[in-house]
Amino acid sequence: MRSKQQDPRITELLDLATSEGIRLPYPPETIIRQENAGNTVDLRTGAITIGGDNVRFVPKGGGQC
């Protein structure tokens, strides 16, 4: 029997949370299910935007470096 391979996004989410010093609002698997459904999850507030994959966000400061 083959074991199911872990989605690499789980590790990416956990690494991001560690590097940013935040606690994920939901388990990584839940966040990934939302992304797969076309939604976005605000990793700081936990807000879920339905159909958020069609929403574009501009960084604070107008996106200039």
N, CA, C and O atoms as a Tinker XYZ file with bonds, in Angstrom:
   260  protein
     1  N      0.837000   -1.193000    0.000000    73     2
     2  CA     0.000000    0.000000    0.000000    64     1     3
     3  C      0.873000    1.245000    0.000000    63     2     4     5
     4  O      1.870000    1.313000    0.720000    81     3
     5  N      0.505000    2.213000   -0.795000    73     3     6
     6  CA     1.227000    3.486000   -0.821000    64     5     7
     7  C      0.604000    4.438000    0.174000    63     6     8     9
     8  O     -0.619000    4.512000    0.297000    81     7
     9  N      1.443000    5.162000    0.880000    73     7    10
    10  CA     0.920000    6.162000    1.810000    64     9    11
    11  C      0.650000    7.452000    1.039000    63    10    12    13
    12  O      1.334000    7.769000    0.066000    81    11
    13  N     -0.332000    8.167000    1.484000    73    11    14
    14  CA    -0.693000    9.421000    0.845000    64    13    15
    15  C      0.375000   10.463000    1.166000    63    14    16    17
    16  O      0.736000   10.650000    2.328000    81    15
    17  N      0.872000   11.130000    0.147000    73    15    18
    18  CA     1.913000   12.122000    0.328000    64    17    19
    19  C      1.300000   13.425000    0.849000    63    18    20    21
    20  O      0.233000   13.843000    0.399000    81    19
    21  N      1.988000   14.058000    1.799000    73    19    22
    22  CA     1.492000   15.302000    2.396000    64    21    23
    23  C      1.594000   16.446000    1.394000    63    22    24    25
    24  O      2.591000   16.571000    0.683000    81    23
    25  N      0.569000   17.271000    1.342000    73    23    26
    26  CA     0.551000   18.446000    0.483000    64    25    27
    27  C      1.662000   19.391000    0.950000    63    26    28    29
    28  O      1.717000   19.725000    2.134000    81    27
    29  N      2.545000   19.828000    0.051000    73    27    30
    30  CA     3.647000   20.704000    0.454000    64    29    31
    31  C      3.182000   22.048000    1.009000    63    30    32    33
    32  O      3.935000   22.731000    1.703000    81    31
    33  N      1.941000   22.425000    0.703000    73    31    34
    34  CA     1.427000   23.694000    1.226000    64    33    35
    35  C      1.269000   23.662000    2.736000    63    34    36    37
    36  O      1.287000   24.710000    3.382000    81    35
    37  N      1.114000   22.468000    3.310000    73    35    38
    38  CA     1.018000   22.370000    4.768000    64    37    39
    39  C      2.314000   22.871000    5.398000    63    38    40    41
    40  O      2.290000   23.696000    6.311000    81    39
    41  N      3.431000   22.373000    4.908000    73    39    42
    42  CA     4.730000   22.815000    5.421000    64    41    43
    43  C      4.945000   24.293000    5.143000    63    42    44    45
    44  O      5.474000   25.009000    5.994000    81    43
    45  N      4.544000   24.763000    3.963000    73    43    46
    46  CA     4.701000   26.169000    3.617000    64    45    47
    47  C      3.918000   27.061000    4.584000    63    46    48    49
    48  O      4.427000   28.088000    5.034000    81    47
    49  N      2.684000   26.671000    4.901000    73    47    50
    50  CA     1.881000   27.456000    5.839000    64    49    51
    51  C      2.502000   27.469000    7.235000    63    50    52    53
    52  O      2.564000   28.512000    7.885000    81    51
    53  N      2.958000   26.311000    7.686000    73    51    54
    54  CA     3.574000   26.232000    9.016000    64    53    55
    55  C      4.868000   27.048000    9.070000    63    54    56    57
    56  O      5.131000   27.732000   10.059000    81    55
    57  N      5.673000   26.978000    8.012000    73    55    58
    58  CA     6.907000   27.765000    7.953000    64    57    59
    59  C      6.610000   29.260000    7.927000    63    58    60    61
    60  O      7.288000   30.043000    8.592000    81    59
    61  N      5.599000   29.653000    7.162000    73    59    62
    62  CA     5.217000   31.064000    7.095000    64    61    63
    63  C      4.767000   31.569000    8.460000    63    62    64    65
    64  O      5.164000   32.652000    8.889000    81    63
    65  N      3.944000   30.786000    9.134000    73    63    66
    66  CA     3.462000   31.188000   10.454000    64    65    67
    67  C      4.625000   31.374000   11.421000    63    66    68    69
    68  O      4.642000   32.324000   12.203000    81    67
    69  N      5.588000   30.474000   11.367000    73    67    70
    70  CA     6.755000   30.572000   12.242000    64    69    71
    71  C      7.581000   31.809000   11.915000    63    70    72    73
    72  O      7.973000   32.557000   12.811000    81    71
    73  N      7.842000   32.020000   10.631000    73    71    74
    74  CA     8.685000   33.157000   10.233000    64    73    75
    75  C      8.012000   34.500000   10.492000    63    74    76    77
    76  O      8.690000   35.490000   10.767000    81    75
    77  N      6.677000   34.542000   10.405000    73    75    78
    78  CA     5.939000   35.786000   10.638000    64    77    79
    79  C      5.547000   35.966000   12.101000    63    78    80    81
    80  O      5.078000   37.034000   12.495000    81    79
    81  N      5.738000   34.926000   12.901000    73    79    82
    82  CA     5.383000   35.012000   14.313000    64    81    83
    83  C      3.886000   35.061000   14.550000    63    82    84    85
    84  O      3.418000   35.722000   15.477000    81    83
    85  N      3.127000   34.354000   13.702000    73    83    86
    86  CA     1.670000   34.340000   13.861000    64    85    87
    87  C      1.202000   32.922000   14.159000    63    86    88    89
    88  O      1.914000   31.950000   13.908000    81    87
    89  N      0.009000   32.827000   14.691000    73    87    90
    90  CA    -0.640000   31.532000   14.913000    64    89    91
    91  C     -1.714000   31.384000   13.844000    63    90    92    93
    92  O     -2.575000   32.251000   13.696000    81    91
    93  N     -1.661000   30.290000   13.105000    73    91    94
    94  CA    -2.660000   30.089000   12.050000    64    93    95
    95  C     -4.054000   30.025000   12.664000    63    94    96    97
    96  O     -4.248000   29.399000   13.706000    81    95
    97  N     -5.036000   30.680000   12.012000    73    95    98
    98  CA    -6.389000   30.708000   12.569000    64    97    99
    99  C     -7.123000   29.365000   12.449000    63    98   100   101
   100  O     -8.090000   29.115000   13.168000    81    99
   101  N     -6.661000   28.518000   11.548000    73    99   102
   102  CA    -7.270000   27.205000   11.313000    64   101   103
   103  C     -6.142000   26.213000   11.055000    63   102   104   105
   104  O     -5.018000   26.617000   10.757000    81   103
   105  N     -6.428000   24.931000   11.166000    73   103   106
   106  CA    -5.421000   23.939000   10.789000    64   105   107
   107  C     -5.042000   24.129000    9.309000    63   106   108   109
   108  O     -5.885000   24.524000    8.504000    81   107
   109  N     -3.786000   23.851000    8.951000    73   107   110
   110  CA    -3.370000   24.045000    7.558000    64   109   111
   111  C     -4.272000   23.322000    6.547000    63   110   112   113
   112  O     -4.530000   23.844000    5.463000    81   111
   113  N     -4.742000   22.138000    6.900000    73   111   114
   114  CA    -5.606000   21.383000    5.978000    64   113   115
   115  C     -6.904000   22.142000    5.679000    63   114   116   117
   116  O     -7.411000   22.091000    4.559000    81   115
   117  N     -7.433000   22.839000    6.672000    73   115   118
   118  CA    -8.657000   23.633000    6.482000    64   117   119
   119  C     -8.387000   24.810000    5.557000    63   118   120   121
   120  O     -9.192000   25.108000    4.675000    81   119
   121  N     -7.265000   25.473000    5.757000    73   119   122
   122  CA    -6.893000   26.610000    4.906000    64   121   123
   123  C     -6.736000   26.138000    3.459000    63   122   124   125
   124  O     -7.202000   26.800000    2.532000    81   123
   125  N     -6.089000   25.010000    3.276000    73   123   126
   126  CA    -5.891000   24.472000    1.928000    64   125   127
   127  C     -7.219000   24.098000    1.281000    63   126   128   129
   128  O     -7.409000   24.339000    0.088000    81   127
   129  N     -8.138000   23.516000    2.041000    73   127   130
   130  CA    -9.469000   23.198000    1.484000    64   129   131
   131  C    -10.171000   24.471000    1.017000    63   130   132   133
   132  O    -10.821000   24.475000   -0.028000    81   131
   133  N    -10.044000   25.547000    1.787000    73   131   134
   134  CA   -10.656000   26.815000    1.391000    64   133   135
   135  C    -10.006000   27.336000    0.103000    63   134   136   137
   136  O    -10.697000   27.796000   -0.805000    81   135
   137  N     -8.679000   27.260000    0.034000    73   135   138
   138  CA    -7.987000   27.701000   -1.181000    64   137   139
   139  C     -8.410000   26.863000   -2.383000    63   138   140   141
   140  O     -8.635000   27.397000   -3.469000    81   139
   141  N     -8.517000   25.566000   -2.189000    73   139   142
   142  CA    -8.930000   24.683000   -3.290000    64   141   143
   143  C    -10.335000   25.008000   -3.775000    63   142   144   145
   144  O    -10.666000   24.773000   -4.938000    81   143
   145  N    -11.157000   25.545000   -2.889000    73   143   146
   146  CA   -12.532000   25.921000   -3.247000    64   145   147
   147  C    -12.594000   27.316000   -3.878000    63   146   148   149
   148  O    -13.671000   27.788000   -4.242000    81   147
   149  N    -11.426000   27.978000   -4.007000    73   147   150
   150  CA   -11.400000   29.308000   -4.624000    64   149   151
   151  C    -11.546000   30.447000   -3.647000    63   150   152   153
   152  O    -11.750000   31.589000   -4.056000    81   151
   153  N    -11.445000   30.162000   -2.361000    73   151   154
   154  CA   -11.586000   31.184000   -1.332000    64   153   155
   155  C    -10.203000   31.575000   -0.811000    63   154   156   157
   156  O     -9.223000   30.865000   -1.032000    81   155
   157  N    -10.139000   32.704000   -0.123000    73   155   158
   158  CA    -8.895000   33.096000    0.528000    64   157   159
   159  C     -9.137000   33.194000    2.024000    63   158   160   161
   160  O    -10.243000   33.491000    2.476000    81   159
   161  N     -8.075000   32.936000    2.785000    73   159   162
   162  CA    -8.136000   33.006000    4.237000    64   161   163
   163  C     -7.120000   34.034000    4.695000    63   162   164   165
   164  O     -5.937000   33.935000    4.368000    81   163
   165  N     -7.583000   35.029000    5.459000    73   163   166
   166  CA    -6.671000   35.992000    6.064000    64   165   167
   167  C     -5.988000   35.273000    7.220000    63   166   168   169
   168  O     -6.646000   34.899000    8.191000    81   167
   169  N     -4.693000   35.080000    7.127000    73   167   170
   170  CA    -3.981000   34.286000    8.120000    64   169   171
   171  C     -3.830000   35.002000    9.452000    63   170   172   173
   172  O     -3.465000   34.375000   10.446000    81   171
   173  N     -4.100000   36.293000    9.495000    73   171   174
   174  CA    -4.025000   37.026000   10.766000    64   173   175
   175  C     -5.374000   37.070000   11.478000    63   174   176   177
   176  O     -5.442000   36.930000   12.699000    81   175
   177  N     -6.451000   37.266000   10.708000    73   175   178
   178  CA    -7.772000   37.426000   11.335000    64   177   179
   179  C     -8.640000   36.181000   11.244000    63   178   180   181
   180  O     -9.564000   36.006000   12.038000    81   179
   181  N     -8.346000   35.316000   10.279000    73   179   182
   182  CA    -9.173000   34.141000   10.059000    64   181   183
   183  C    -10.355000   34.401000    9.140000    63   182   184   185
   184  O    -11.141000   33.494000    8.867000    81   183
   185  N    -10.487000   35.636000    8.659000    73   183   186
   186  CA   -11.597000   35.957000    7.756000    64   185   187
   187  C    -11.446000   35.174000    6.454000    63   186   188   189
   188  O    -10.357000   35.086000    5.885000    81   187
   189  N    -12.550000   34.614000    6.000000    73   187   190
   190  CA   -12.570000   33.857000    4.748000    64   189   191
   191  C    -13.334000   34.675000    3.715000    63   190   192   193
   192  O    -14.476000   35.074000    3.943000    81   191
   193  N    -12.685000   34.921000    2.569000    73   191   194
   194  CA   -13.323000   35.641000    1.478000    64   193   195
   195  C    -13.749000   34.627000    0.430000    63   194   196   197
   196  O    -12.919000   33.993000   -0.222000    81   195
   197  N    -15.074000   34.489000    0.281000    73   195   198
   198  CA   -15.619000   33.552000   -0.700000    64   197   199
   199  C    -15.300000   34.082000   -2.096000    63   198   200   201
   200  O    -15.565000   35.243000   -2.405000    81   199
   201  N    -14.734000   33.226000   -2.924000    73   199   202
   202  CA   -14.344000   33.648000   -4.272000    64   201   203
   203  C    -13.160000   34.589000   -4.247000    63   202   204   205
   204  O    -12.923000   35.321000   -5.208000    81   203
   205  N    -12.422000   34.575000   -3.164000    73   203   206
   206  CA   -11.320000   35.516000   -2.974000    64   205   207
   207  C    -10.164000   35.337000   -3.924000    63   206   208   209
   208  O     -9.299000   36.209000   -4.012000    81   207
   209  N    -10.123000   34.223000   -4.641000    73   207   210
   210  CA    -9.021000   34.052000   -5.584000    64   209   211
   211  C     -9.137000   35.038000   -6.740000    63   210   212   213
   212  O     -8.198000   35.190000   -7.521000    81   211
   213  N    -10.285000   35.711000   -6.854000    73   211   214
   214  CA   -10.476000   36.727000   -7.890000    64   213   215
   215  C    -10.233000   38.133000   -7.360000    63   214   216   217
   216  O    -10.350000   39.103000   -8.109000    81   215
   217  N     -9.896000   38.258000   -6.079000    73   215   218
   218  CA    -9.663000   39.559000   -5.452000    64   217   219
   219  C     -8.166000   39.829000   -5.440000    63   218   220   221
   220  O     -7.377000   38.946000   -5.104000    81   219
   221  N     -7.779000   41.025000   -5.800000    73   219   222
   222  CA    -6.360000   41.402000   -5.789000    64   221   223
   223  C     -6.140000   42.419000   -4.683000    63   222   224   225
   224  O     -6.890000   43.387000   -4.553000    81   223
   225  N     -5.115000   42.192000   -3.896000    73   223   226
   226  CA    -4.793000   43.082000   -2.789000    64   225   227
   227  C     -3.560000   43.899000   -3.134000    63   226   228   229
   228  O     -2.625000   43.403000   -3.763000    81   227
   229  N     -3.569000   45.164000   -2.713000    73   227   230
   230  CA    -2.426000   46.052000   -2.916000    64   229   231
   231  C     -1.749000   46.217000   -1.558000    63   230   232   233
   232  O     -2.401000   46.570000   -0.576000    81   231
   233  N     -0.440000   45.962000   -1.501000    73   231   234
   234  CA     0.259000   46.139000   -0.227000    64   233   235
   235  C      0.163000   47.562000    0.281000    63   234   236   237
   236  O      0.044000   48.498000   -0.510000    81   235
   237  N      0.215000   47.735000    1.594000    73   235   238
   238  CA     0.212000   49.080000    2.154000    64   237   239
   239  C      1.421000   49.826000    1.612000    63   238   240   241
   240  O      2.482000   49.240000    1.398000    81   239
   241  N      1.251000   51.114000    1.395000    73   239   242
   242  CA     2.337000   51.900000    0.808000    64   241   243
   243  C      2.246000   51.959000   -0.711000    63   242   244   245
   244  O      3.180000   52.406000   -1.376000    81   243
   245  N      1.132000   51.513000   -1.252000    73   243   246
   246  CA     0.902000   51.617000   -2.688000    64   245   247
   247  C      1.652000   50.600000   -3.522000    63   246   248   249
   248  O      1.674000   50.690000   -4.749000    81   247
   249  N      2.275000   49.617000   -2.849000    73   247   250
   250  CA     2.963000   48.577000   -3.585000    64   249   251
   251  C      4.318000   48.974000   -4.122000    63   250   252   253
   252  O      4.909000   48.254000   -4.927000    81   251
   253  N      4.820000   50.130000   -3.677000    73   251   254
   254  CA     6.126000   50.557000   -4.128000    64   253   255
   255  C      7.194000   50.082000   -3.172000    63   254   256   257
   256  O      6.980000   50.031000   -1.961000    81   255
   257  N      8.340000   49.735000   -3.718000    73   255   258
   258  CA     9.463000   49.283000   -2.885000    64   257   259
   259  C     10.360000   50.433000   -2.543000    63   258   260
   260  O     11.360000   50.250000   -1.849000    81   259
